[in-house]
Amino acid sequence: MDIFTSLVIPALVGIGIGILSGMLGIGGGTVLVPIFRLAFGMSPIMSTATSLFTIIPTSVSGAVSHVRHKTCVPSLGLAAGLGGACTSPIGVWLATISPAWMVMLAAALIIGYSAVNMLRKAWKMKPARPAAPAQAEPAGETPVEAAVEQAGDAAANDDVEPDVPAGASEIAADTGKSFPKLSRKQLAIGAAIGLGAGLASGYVGVGGGFIMVPLMLSLVGISMKQASGTSLIAVMLLAIPGTIEQGLLGNIDYMAGIAVAVGSIPGAVVGARLVRLVPERTLRFIFGGFLIVAAVVLVLNEVGVL
């Protein structure tokens, strides 16, 4: 494999994913798994393993930004991350003994679920109006930091943007002042949430935010912004054991994973700037449609139709 195929093309893919992350807050395993499988021709297990490996550096960069701006709950992220770290190797083990079609079917279901959520939100959005003056970045946060944080959110949240449940309380709504303190019961709930997220993360190669964010909103009662940042801390931890196991099994394409991760950072910066120029509603419809097609193609590819 020449350097163009092993480094340049994955880096360009990473830039594309980063642009989408910066514009829409999407990305992560729901994009990486079908790209690694369909565009790069990786096996199902290598696609999920390389996706899991790629998620780690992105989630770390996003988590650091959230901690810095106090838009997360570190104790909850640690509890969920440790819980997920216990089950992500089990997810990897289940993936290694499962038929290839079953792993891709699970990935297709998650991708399809993500697409439905994206299209549903796009449908609810009002058509774009004439461009308003550019919104200022939060105090002390540069456009680059904002883009990296958004790319990190995408890695963990797997394109799922849940609605805040009615009646859910928001802990420390004035984020940015201090980290909220949670009870032992809330932390135990967080650890239980992490158990499920870790299993899914190891099996399908996604961040696990599609499980953690809505459950943190409804069961723990933190705000959406806090849930997003907290899930990144959890992903940063829970993905490590599964990635190590995949590495020991020789399932990771390290060069492709690193190249994609490196390319996603400048791409996120570009996307954060383009978001003011391109109608978000239109992009969500287009990308939601792309995800649905990707999910269908994954299934058809595994059953031998394509």
C-alpha positions as CSV (number, residue, x, y, z in Angstrom):
1,M,0.0,0.0,0.0
2,D,1.6,3.3,-1.1
3,I,1.8,6.4,1.0
4,F,-1.0,8.1,-1.0
5,T,-3.5,5.3,-0.3
6,S,-2.4,4.8,3.3
7,L,-2.0,8.4,4.5
8,V,-3.2,11.0,2.0
9,I,-6.6,9.6,1.2
10,P,-7.5,8.9,4.9
11,A,-6.4,12.4,5.8
12,L,-8.7,13.9,3.1
13,V,-11.5,11.7,4.4
14,G,-10.7,13.1,7.9
15,I,-10.9,16.7,6.6
16,G,-14.3,15.9,5.1
17,I,-15.6,14.4,8.4
18,G,-14.1,17.4,10.3
19,I,-16.0,19.8,8.0
20,L,-19.2,18.0,8.6
21,S,-18.5,18.0,12.4
22,G,-17.8,21.7,12.4
23,M,-21.0,22.5,10.5
24,L,-23.5,20.0,11.9
25,G,-21.9,18.5,15.1
26,I,-21.9,15.1,13.5
27,G,-19.2,12.5,12.9
28,G,-17.9,9.6,14.9
29,G,-18.4,5.9,14.3
30,T,-21.6,6.3,12.3
31,V,-19.6,7.9,9.6
32,L,-16.3,6.1,10.1
33,V,-17.5,2.6,10.1
34,P,-19.2,2.7,6.7
35,I,-16.4,4.7,5.2
36,F,-13.7,2.2,6.4
37,R,-15.9,-0.7,5.3
38,L,-17.2,0.5,1.9
39,A,-14.6,3.0,0.7
40,F,-11.4,1.5,2.1
41,G,-12.5,-2.2,1.8
42,M,-11.6,-3.1,5.4
43,S,-13.2,-6.2,6.9
44,P,-16.1,-5.6,9.3
45,I,-14.0,-6.2,12.4
46,M,-11.2,-3.9,11.1
47,S,-13.7,-1.2,10.2
48,T,-15.1,-1.2,13.8
49,A,-11.7,-1.5,15.4
50,T,-10.1,1.3,13.4
51,S,-13.2,3.5,14.1
52,L,-12.9,2.8,17.8
53,F,-9.2,3.7,17.7
54,T,-9.8,6.9,15.8
55,I,-12.5,8.1,18.2
56,I,-10.0,8.3,21.2
57,P,-7.8,11.3,20.1
58,T,-10.9,13.2,18.9
59,S,-12.8,12.7,22.2
60,V,-9.7,13.6,24.2
61,S,-9.4,17.0,22.5
62,G,-13.1,17.7,22.9
63,A,-13.1,16.5,26.6
64,V,-10.2,18.8,27.5
65,S,-12.1,21.7,26.0
66,H,-15.2,20.9,27.9
67,V,-13.3,20.5,31.2
68,R,-11.5,23.8,30.6
69,H,-14.8,25.6,30.1
70,K,-16.6,23.7,32.9
71,T,-19.4,22.5,30.5
72,C,-19.3,18.9,31.8
73,V,-19.6,16.8,35.0
74,P,-16.2,15.1,35.4
75,S,-17.3,12.9,38.3
76,L,-20.2,11.5,36.2
77,G,-17.9,11.1,33.1
78,L,-15.4,9.2,35.2
79,A,-18.1,6.9,36.6
80,A,-19.6,6.2,33.2
81,G,-16.1,5.8,31.6
82,L,-15.0,3.3,34.2
83,G,-18.3,1.4,33.8
84,G,-17.9,1.3,30.1
85,A,-14.2,0.3,30.3
86,C,-15.4,-2.9,32.0
87,T,-17.7,-3.9,29.2
88,S,-16.0,-2.5,26.0
89,P,-13.6,-5.5,25.9
90,I,-16.7,-7.8,26.2
91,G,-18.2,-5.9,23.2
92,V,-14.9,-6.5,21.2
93,W,-15.0,-10.2,22.1
94,L,-18.6,-10.5,21.0
95,A,-17.7,-8.8,17.7
96,T,-14.8,-11.3,17.1
97,I,-17.1,-14.3,17.6
98,S,-20.1,-12.8,15.7
99,P,-20.6,-13.4,12.0
100,A,-19.5,-10.4,10.0
101,W,-23.0,-9.7,8.8
102,M,-24.2,-9.4,12.4
103,V,-21.6,-6.7,13.3
104,M,-22.5,-4.7,10.2
105,L,-26.2,-5.1,10.8
106,A,-25.8,-3.7,14.3
107,A,-23.8,-0.8,12.8
108,A,-26.4,-0.3,10.1
109,L,-29.2,-0.1,12.7
110,I,-27.2,2.6,14.7
111,I,-26.5,4.5,11.5
112,G,-30.1,4.3,10.5
113,Y,-31.3,5.5,13.9
114,S,-28.8,8.4,13.7
115,A,-30.2,9.3,10.3
116,V,-33.8,9.3,11.5
117,N,-32.9,11.6,14.3
118,M,-31.0,14.0,12.0
119,L,-33.9,14.1,9.5
120,R,-36.4,14.6,12.3
121,K,-34.6,17.6,13.6
122,A,-34.1,19.0,10.1
123,W,-37.9,18.6,9.5
124,K,-38.6,20.6,12.7
125,M,-36.2,23.4,11.8
126,K,-37.6,26.5,10.0
127,P,-36.2,27.3,6.6
128,A,-33.1,29.5,6.7
129,R,-33.6,33.2,6.8
130,P,-31.2,35.9,5.5
131,A,-27.8,35.6,7.2
132,A,-27.6,37.4,10.5
133,P,-24.5,39.0,12.0
134,A,-21.9,36.4,13.0
135,Q,-22.5,35.2,16.5
136,A,-19.6,35.9,18.9
137,E,-17.6,32.9,20.2
138,P,-17.9,32.3,24.0
139,A,-15.5,34.4,26.0
140,G,-12.0,33.0,26.1
141,E,-12.8,30.4,23.3
142,T,-11.1,30.7,19.9
143,P,-12.8,29.5,16.7
144,V,-10.3,26.7,16.6
145,E,-11.1,25.6,20.2
146,A,-14.8,25.8,19.4
147,A,-14.4,23.6,16.3
148,V,-12.3,21.0,18.1
149,E,-14.8,20.8,20.9
150,Q,-17.6,20.4,18.4
151,A,-15.7,17.7,16.5
152,G,-15.1,16.0,19.9
153,D,-18.9,16.2,20.6
154,A,-19.5,14.4,17.3
155,A,-17.1,11.6,18.1
156,A,-19.0,10.8,21.3
157,N,-22.6,11.6,20.4
158,D,-22.7,9.6,17.1
159,D,-24.9,12.1,15.4
160,V,-27.8,11.5,17.8
161,E,-29.4,14.7,19.1
162,P,-32.0,13.7,21.7
163,D,-34.7,16.1,22.9
164,V,-34.6,17.1,26.5
165,P,-37.2,15.0,28.3
166,A,-40.1,17.0,29.8
167,G,-39.6,17.6,33.4
168,A,-35.9,16.8,33.4
169,S,-34.1,19.0,35.8
170,E,-30.9,20.8,34.8
171,I,-28.1,20.6,37.3
172,A,-25.9,23.7,37.5
173,A,-27.6,25.4,34.5
174,D,-25.1,28.3,34.8
175,T,-22.3,26.2,33.5
176,G,-18.9,27.8,33.4
177,K,-18.8,28.7,37.1
178,S,-18.2,25.4,38.8
179,F,-18.6,21.7,38.4
180,P,-21.8,20.3,39.9
181,K,-21.7,17.7,42.7
182,L,-23.7,14.6,42.3
183,S,-25.0,12.1,44.8
184,R,-23.7,8.5,45.0
185,K,-27.0,7.3,43.5
186,Q,-26.5,9.6,40.4
187,L,-22.9,8.4,40.0
188,A,-24.1,4.7,40.3
189,I,-26.6,5.5,37.6
190,G,-23.8,7.0,35.5
191,A,-21.7,3.8,35.9
192,A,-24.7,1.7,34.8
193,I,-25.2,3.8,31.8
194,G,-21.5,3.4,30.9
195,L,-21.9,-0.4,31.1
196,G,-24.3,-0.4,28.2
197,A,-22.4,2.3,26.2
198,G,-19.1,0.4,26.6
199,L,-20.7,-2.9,25.3
200,A,-22.0,-1.1,22.2
201,S,-18.8,0.8,21.7
202,G,-16.7,-2.3,21.7
203,Y,-19.0,-4.2,19.4
204,V,-19.8,-1.6,16.7
205,G,-16.9,0.8,17.1
206,V,-18.9,3.9,18.0
207,G,-18.4,6.4,20.8
208,G,-21.5,5.4,22.8
209,G,-23.0,8.9,23.1
210,F,-26.2,7.7,21.4
211,I,-26.8,5.7,24.6
212,M,-25.2,8.0,27.3
213,V,-26.5,11.4,26.3
214,P,-30.3,10.7,26.4
215,L,-30.0,8.6,29.6
216,M,-27.9,11.2,31.3
217,L,-30.6,13.8,30.4
218,S,-33.5,11.7,31.7
219,L,-32.0,9.7,34.5
220,V,-29.3,12.0,36.0
221,G,-31.0,15.3,35.1
222,I,-28.0,17.2,33.8
223,S,-28.3,19.8,30.9
224,M,-27.7,18.9,27.2
225,K,-24.4,20.8,27.1
226,Q,-23.2,19.0,30.2
227,A,-24.3,15.6,28.9
228,S,-22.4,16.2,25.7
229,G,-19.2,17.1,27.4
230,T,-19.6,14.4,30.1
231,S,-20.1,11.7,27.5
232,L,-16.8,12.7,25.9
233,I,-15.0,12.1,29.2
234,A,-16.6,8.7,29.3
235,V,-15.8,7.8,25.7
236,M,-12.2,8.9,26.3
237,L,-12.0,6.2,29.0
238,L,-14.2,3.4,27.9
239,A,-12.7,3.2,24.4
240,I,-9.2,2.5,25.7
241,P,-9.6,-1.1,26.8
242,G,-11.5,-2.1,23.7
243,T,-8.9,-0.4,21.5
244,I,-6.1,-2.2,23.3
245,E,-7.8,-5.5,22.8
246,Q,-8.4,-4.8,19.1
247,G,-4.8,-3.8,18.8
248,L,-3.6,-7.0,20.4
249,L,-5.8,-9.0,18.0
250,G,-4.2,-7.1,15.1
251,N,-7.5,-5.6,13.9
252,I,-6.5,-1.9,13.7
253,D,-5.2,0.0,10.7
254,Y,-3.2,2.5,12.7
255,M,-2.0,4.6,9.7
256,A,-5.5,5.1,8.4
257,G,-6.9,5.9,11.9
258,I,-4.2,8.4,12.7
259,A,-4.5,10.1,9.3
260,V,-8.3,10.5,9.6
261,A,-7.9,11.9,13.1
262,V,-5.3,14.4,12.1
263,G,-7.3,15.5,9.1
264,S,-10.5,16.0,11.1
265,I,-9.0,18.8,13.2
266,P,-8.4,21.4,10.4
267,G,-11.6,20.2,8.8
268,A,-13.6,21.1,11.9
269,V,-12.1,24.6,11.8
270,V,-13.2,25.0,8.2
271,G,-16.6,23.6,9.0
272,A,-17.1,26.0,11.9
273,R,-16.5,28.9,9.6
274,L,-18.7,27.6,6.8
275,V,-21.7,27.0,9.1
276,R,-22.6,30.7,8.7
277,L,-22.7,30.4,4.9
278,V,-24.6,27.1,4.2
279,P,-28.2,26.5,5.4
280,E,-28.0,23.9,8.2
281,R,-31.5,22.5,7.5
282,T,-30.5,21.6,3.9
283,L,-27.2,20.0,5.1
284,R,-29.1,17.9,7.6
285,F,-31.5,16.6,5.0
286,I,-28.6,15.8,2.7
287,F,-26.5,14.1,5.3
288,G,-29.4,12.3,6.9
289,G,-30.2,10.9,3.4
290,F,-26.5,9.9,3.0
291,L,-26.6,8.0,6.3
292,I,-29.7,6.1,5.3
293,V,-28.1,5.1,2.0
294,A,-24.9,4.1,3.8
295,A,-26.9,1.9,6.2
296,V,-28.7,0.2,3.4
297,V,-25.5,-0.3,1.4
298,L,-23.8,-1.8,4.4
299,V,-26.6,-4.4,4.8
300,L,-26.8,-5.2,1.0
301,N,-23.0,-5.5,0.9
302,E,-22.9,-8.1,3.7
303,V,-25.7,-10.2,2.2
304,G,-23.9,-10.3,-1.2
305,V,-26.3,-8.2,-3.2
306,L,-23.6,-5.6,-4.0
